[in-house]
Amino acid sequence: MAYATASDSVKLFYEETGSGRPIVFVHEFSGDYRSWESQVQYFCRRYRCITFNARGYPPSEVPEARSSYSQRRAVDDVIEVLNHLNIEKAHIVGLSMGGFAAMNFLVHYPERALSVTLSGVGFGAEPDKTAKFREELEIAATRWEKEGEKFAPVWGLTPGRVQFRAKDPRGFALFMERLAEHSPKGAANTLRAIQRRPSPLDLKDELGRVTVPVLVMHGDEDHGALPTGAFLKRTIPSAGLAVLPKTGHTTNLEEPALFNYFLQEFLSTVESGRYTLNDRKDTEAVLLKDEEKIA
């Protein structure tokens, strides 16, 4: 097994497959490095694919102290893996919790990103829902500690995943099996620290200055996150938006072929130098004309 050691001495397990420009895949709370297998199998033919487990997810180390976990720490751990592998720049792809880390990577380390893909970013982002979201996180953290793997079926079957279960019972069963392998302590600390993250809405000014190529990808039935996807598209000058039809939260597992298609098109356009900033003046002009017509 291969490990990168973070600056606070926490060991992070990683795997790399293939050669070429590097892609780093950053997993969601309910997944781990294995969640990206369909992407690794596809992209390793052309790229150097790197997956890793966040701290708190064995075989990465599981620090006991909550202070070892934070949203900034999750972002810095991506950098720790890049530095360990002597990678100056990479394409960063994140889903849900990993998408939040990738979004904050844009803010703190734009010079280390060839591009960034954000999928399923949004739960708890709306200011009027933050307090309730954090209350639910504490309840879930306590249940992970007390019930361990018995809580996995409760956590795993959320409204954003019923589409996955309906489409792919075999894939969903594997997803649930792996979810039950989570470290209860790691899950609880992650919920209490990393998931208590700043809202994307609080980063509007910073995101409005981003010029790194960005792809925002969402399922159209991921109701808890989709509004944030629209916000990111409107706010980030370099963002494109791909919406997967009849799809929930776990886009890369639920629709791997579509996810890979959109990601490949995005990466190819970026690498050809044809991925440009959005023309806000044209957009504003169209909106103004529409408003005039309505008036």
C-alpha positions in Angstrom: 0.0 0.0 0.0 1.1 3.5 -0.8 0.8 6.5 1.6 1.4 10.2 1.5 2.1 11.8 4.9 0.4 15.1 5.7 2.1 17.9 7.5 0.4 16.9 10.7 1.8 13.3 10.3 -1.5 11.7 9.2 -1.0 9.0 6.6 -3.2 9.2 3.5 -3.7 6.0 1.4 -3.6 6.5 -2.3 -3.6 4.6 -5.6 -2.4 5.7 -9.0 -3.1 4.1 -12.4 -2.1 5.0 -15.9 0.1 7.8 -17.3 -0.3 11.2 -18.8 -1.7 14.4 -17.3 -2.8 13.8 -13.8 -6.4 13.7 -12.5 -7.0 13.6 -8.8 -10.4 12.2 -7.8 -11.7 13.4 -4.4 -14.5 11.2 -2.9 -17.8 12.0 -1.1 -18.6 11.3 2.5 -20.4 8.1 1.8 -17.7 6.7 -0.5 -14.0 6.2 -0.6 -11.3 5.8 -3.3 -13.1 2.8 -4.7 -16.1 5.0 -5.6 -14.1 6.2 -8.6 -13.4 2.8 -10.2 -15.6 3.4 -13.2 -13.7 6.7 -13.9 -10.3 5.2 -13.3 -11.0 2.3 -15.7 -12.0 4.8 -18.4 -9.5 7.6 -17.9 -6.4 5.6 -17.1 -6.1 4.9 -20.8 -5.1 8.6 -21.4 -4.4 10.0 -18.0 -2.5 9.4 -14.7 -5.4 8.7 -12.4 -5.0 9.3 -8.6 -7.5 8.3 -6.0 -7.0 8.6 -2.3 -8.9 8.1 1.0 -9.6 11.2 3.1 -8.3 11.1 6.7 -10.8 9.1 8.8 -11.3 6.6 6.0 -9.2 3.4 6.4 -6.7 2.4 5.2 -5.9 6.1 5.6 -5.3 7.0 9.3 -8.2 7.8 11.5 -7.2 10.6 13.9 -9.0 10.4 17.2 -9.1 14.2 17.8 -11.8 16.3 16.1 -9.2 19.0 15.8 -7.4 17.0 13.1 -10.4 17.5 10.8 -11.6 20.6 9.0 -12.6 21.8 5.6 -9.3 23.5 5.1 -7.5 20.4 6.2 -9.5 18.4 3.5 -8.3 20.9 0.9 -4.7 20.8 2.1 -4.7 17.0 2.0 -5.3 17.1 -1.7 -2.1 19.3 -1.9 -0.3 16.8 0.3 -1.0 14.0 -2.2 0.1 16.2 -5.1 3.3 17.2 -3.4 4.1 13.6 -2.4 3.8 12.6 -6.0 5.7 15.6 -7.3 2.8 16.9 -9.3 2.8 20.6 -10.0 -0.7 20.8 -11.5 -3.6 18.4 -12.0 -7.2 18.2 -13.0 -9.2 18.0 -9.8 -12.5 16.1 -9.7 -14.7 16.1 -6.6 -18.1 14.8 -5.7 -20.3 16.1 -2.8 -17.9 16.4 0.2 -15.0 16.0 -2.3 -16.7 18.6 -4.4 -16.6 21.1 -1.6 -12.9 20.3 -1.1 -12.4 20.9 -4.9 -14.3 24.1 -4.8 -12.2 25.4 -1.9 -9.1 24.2 -3.8 -10.1 26.7 -6.5 -10.1 29.5 -3.9 -6.8 28.6 -2.1 -4.7 26.8 -4.7 -5.8 27.9 -8.2 -2.3 27.8 -9.5 -2.2 24.0 -8.8 -5.3 23.2 -10.9 -5.4 22.5 -14.6 -9.2 22.3 -14.2 -11.7 21.6 -11.5 -14.9 19.5 -11.7 -17.6 20.0 -9.0 -20.4 17.5 -8.8 -23.1 17.3 -6.2 -22.0 20.4 -4.3 -24.7 22.0 -2.3 -26.2 20.3 0.8 -26.6 22.7 3.6 -25.5 25.7 1.5 -28.6 27.8 1.8 -28.2 30.3 4.8 -31.8 29.6 6.0 -31.0 25.8 6.2 -27.5 25.9 7.8 -28.7 25.6 11.4 -30.9 22.7 10.7 -28.2 21.0 8.5 -25.7 21.2 11.4 -28.2 19.8 13.9 -28.7 16.9 11.6 -25.0 16.4 11.2 -24.6 16.1 15.0 -27.4 13.6 15.2 -25.9 11.5 12.5 -22.4 11.8 14.0 -23.7 10.5 17.4 -25.5 7.6 15.6 -22.4 6.6 13.7 -20.5 6.5 17.0 -23.2 4.5 18.8 -24.4 2.2 16.1 -21.5 1.9 13.7 -22.3 -0.2 10.6 -25.9 -0.6 11.7 -26.4 3.1 10.9 -25.1 2.7 7.3 -28.4 1.6 5.8 -30.2 4.5 7.4 -27.6 7.1 6.2 -27.2 5.5 2.7 -30.9 5.5 1.7 -31.5 9.3 1.5 -33.8 11.0 -1.1 -30.8 11.8 -3.3 -29.9 8.1 -3.7 -33.3 6.4 -4.4 -32.7 6.9 -8.1 -29.4 4.9 -7.8 -31.1 2.1 -6.0 -33.9 2.0 -8.6 -31.5 2.0 -11.6 -28.7 -0.2 -10.5 -29.6 -2.5 -7.6 -26.3 -4.4 -7.8 -24.3 -1.2 -7.8 -26.3 0.2 -5.0 -25.8 -2.9 -2.9 -22.0 -2.6 -3.4 -22.2 1.0 -2.4 -24.1 0.2 0.8 -21.7 -2.7 1.6 -18.7 -0.3 1.4 -20.5 2.4 3.4 -20.9 -0.1 6.2 -17.1 -0.5 6.3 -16.6 3.2 7.3 -14.8 3.9 10.6 -17.5 5.1 13.1 -14.9 7.5 14.7 -13.8 8.8 11.3 -17.4 9.3 10.1 -18.3 11.1 13.3 -15.3 13.4 13.2 -15.8 14.1 9.5 -19.4 15.1 10.0 -18.6 17.3 13.0 -15.7 19.1 11.4 -15.2 18.7 7.6 -19.0 18.7 6.8 -19.5 21.9 9.0 -18.1 23.8 6.0 -18.5 27.4 4.8 -21.3 27.9 2.3 -20.5 28.5 -1.3 -22.7 31.5 -1.0 -20.2 32.9 1.5 -17.4 32.6 -1.1 -19.2 34.5 -3.9 -16.5 37.2 -4.2 -13.7 34.7 -4.3 -15.5 32.4 -6.8 -16.3 35.4 -8.9 -12.6 35.8 -9.6 -11.9 32.3 -10.7 -10.4 31.8 -14.1 -9.4 28.1 -13.8 -11.7 26.0 -16.2 -14.6 24.6 -14.1 -17.3 22.0 -14.9 -20.3 21.9 -12.6 -22.1 18.6 -12.8 -25.4 17.7 -11.1 -28.2 15.2 -11.2 -31.6 16.9 -12.0 -33.2 15.0 -9.1 -30.5 16.0 -6.6 -32.8 18.6 -5.1 -30.7 19.4 -2.1 -27.7 20.4 -4.2 -29.0 21.5 -7.6 -29.7 25.2 -6.6 -26.1 25.5 -5.5 -25.0 24.1 -8.9 -27.0 26.9 -10.6 -25.3 29.4 -8.2 -21.9 28.2 -9.1 -22.6 28.4 -12.8 -23.8 32.0 -12.5 -20.9 33.0 -10.2 -17.8 31.4 -11.6 -16.7 33.2 -14.8 -15.2 30.0 -16.2 -17.9 27.5 -15.2 -20.0 25.3 -17.5 -23.0 23.3 -16.2 -23.9 19.8 -17.1 -27.2 18.3 -15.8 -27.7 14.6 -15.9 -31.4 13.7 -16.4 -33.3 11.5 -14.0 -30.3 11.4 -11.8 -29.7 11.9 -8.1 -26.8 12.7 -5.9 -24.2 10.1 -6.7 -23.7 11.0 -10.3 -20.5 9.1 -11.0 -21.9 5.8 -9.7 -25.4 6.2 -10.9 -24.6 7.3 -14.5 -20.9 6.4 -15.0 -21.0 6.6 -18.8 -22.7 10.0 -18.9 -20.3 11.3 -16.1 -17.3 10.1 -18.1 -18.6 11.5 -21.3 -19.1 15.0 -19.9 -15.8 14.9 -18.0 -13.9 13.7 -21.1 -15.4 16.4 -23.3 -14.5 19.0 -20.7 -10.9 17.9 -20.3 -10.4 17.6 -24.0 -11.7 21.2 -24.5 -9.5 22.5 -21.7 -6.4 20.8 -23.1 -7.0 22.0 -26.6 -7.1 25.6 -25.2 -10.6 26.1 -26.4 -12.3 26.4 -22.9 -12.9 30.1 -22.6 -14.4 32.4 -19.9 -18.1 33.1 -20.1 -19.1 36.2 -22.0 -21.1 38.0 -19.3 -21.7 41.0 -21.4 -23.6 38.9 -24.0 -25.6 37.2 -21.2 -26.5 40.6 -19.7 -27.6 41.9 -23.0 -29.9 38.9 -23.7 -31.4 39.3 -20.2 -31.9 43.0 -20.8 -33.7 42.3 -24.1 -35.9 39.7 -22.4 -36.8 42.1 -19.6 -37.7 44.8 -22.2 -39.9 42.3 -24.0 -41.7 41.5 -20.8 -42.1 45.2 -20.0 
